[in-house]
């Protein structure tokens, strides 16, 4: 898939300088930046939606004590066994 992006001059210069200094392409660094920050943007959107739902009474918050009770102390603080193995 091809995407066209017009960068402000200052960002284009910084990106070009980095590419020259490292021998990598500008595309490489643009993809790295997207990969690095897309998860953050998705998580932010999800958190905002959960906050809206909570304030509207569509969901309810649970306390840390309830999380620990539901998951057990080890799972609440360490994650599931499968996630620790990866």
Buried (B, 14 or more C-beta within 10 A) or exposed (E): EEEEEEEEEEEEEEBEEEBEEEEEEBEEBBEEEEEEEEEEEEEEEEEEEEEEEEEEEEEEEEEEEEEBEEBEEEBBEEEEEEEEEE
